[in-house]
Amino acid sequence: MDTEQIESEQHANFIKQFAADVKEGMSQTPKKMYSKYFYDERGDELFQSIMKMDEYYLTAAEYEILSMQKEQLVADMKLMDAPFQLIEFGAGDGYKTKVLLRFLLESELDFEYIPIDISTSVLVQLENSLQEELPDLKVRPIAKDYFSALEDLKSNNIRKVILFLGSNIGNFTKNNAPGFLTQLSDRMNPDDYLLMGVDLKKDPNVILAAYNDKNGITRAFNLNLLNRINQELGGDFDIFNFEHFPIYDPVSGATKSYLISKREQTVCISSLDLQIHFEAGEPIDMEISQKYSIKDLKDLASKSGFNVVKNYFDCKHLFTDTLWSIK
Ligand SMILES: C[S@@+](CC[C@H](N)C(=O)[O-])C[C@H]1O[C@@H](n2cnc3c(N)ncnc32)[C@H](O)[C@@H]1O
């Protein structure tokens, strides 16, 4: 098979899985979407706008940590001697990772960068920008879901540093996060590290504003998934019939985003031969963004086969990059 055939087969498999997940999610109570499908080309663009919003403090906080503490971080990971792979789950546009990549190159370390992302469009964008900005970097992008990428992880004995930045772990519920992280720790060796960006519990108003910006960018980001279903699966969602509704529960630390049906309506998805009935006021559960305390993180590490090596904070202690090794 040539590259074109492989890509078209991969795309067909992706659409098949997307369709199955939409069908399954729409049959649940409450109805549910899987947030990994937010990221088509328009979704990537909207997320990049979210990262630039004043309200979305997460990006600036993590950028500060990586910029100000990169020397210490790299020293703590003891990266100076052997070659290693820098594997990033859910890399996105690599805006913050580039700080680390540039520093690792300047330090003349021997490594390969392997960004993994479900969005092929963001990976192409990332690869092109890296070629221009860091031409000496060895890059091997992988367009896969986290779970299928996990299967490739233990295929060699090269040292690994795994990045999971930008609060991506927050998209797992507190119950599901240990299962995913245990699969990671099972595939890591004692001198490998995981560096994970985690959003911390804090003033609930600050958190909620990050998911409910005044310009409606997060709203558009959520509604875009309905547009994607229309385009790729033949749906007839009218996005004006749904409203974005985020909530933050300071006890559990979960931010949940819902789309609320403004009226009773029936939506058809032709490729699934599916009719979905919505009551007025009925929610679709779109996304979770789980926040953690430092104690929560210690418990999560322990449940998942990890030790916390060190936590790095921004100056306002809004966010942490937490460095873990296996037990
Ligand atoms: C919130 S963005 C963060 C991007 C980047 N880590 C950052 O900090 O800027 C999440 C990224 O993870 C990717 N992603 C989400 N769910 C995924 C999954 N199940 N498998 C692979 N990639 C996923 C999305 O396509 C998106 O690029």
The ligand as a Gaussian input file, in Angstrom:
#p B3LYP/6-31G(d) Opt

LIG

0 1
 C       -6.219000      20.462000      25.524000
 S       -5.274000      20.168000      24.080000
 C       -3.644000      20.375000      24.782000
 C       -2.537000      20.370000      23.807000
 C       -1.144000      20.469000      24.406000
 N       -0.847000      19.337000      25.278000
 C       -0.978000      21.758000      25.176000
 O       -0.725000      21.705000      26.382000
 O       -1.089000      22.828000      24.557000
 C       -5.455000      18.434000      23.936000
 C       -4.737000      17.788000      22.752000
 O       -4.800000      16.370000      22.954000
 C       -5.323000      15.737000      21.798000
 N       -6.135000      14.606000      22.267000
 C       -7.277000      14.654000      23.000000
 N       -7.727000      13.421000      23.282000
 C       -6.846000      12.557000      22.695000
 C       -6.754000      11.137000      22.621000
 N       -7.659000      10.356000      23.208000
 N       -5.717000      10.594000      21.954000
 C       -4.771000      11.376000      21.348000
 N       -4.805000      12.737000      21.385000
 C       -5.819000      13.319000      22.050000
 C       -6.151000      16.779000      21.077000
 O       -6.233000      16.532000      19.688000
 C       -5.397000      18.072000      21.419000
 O       -4.430000      18.392000      20.452000

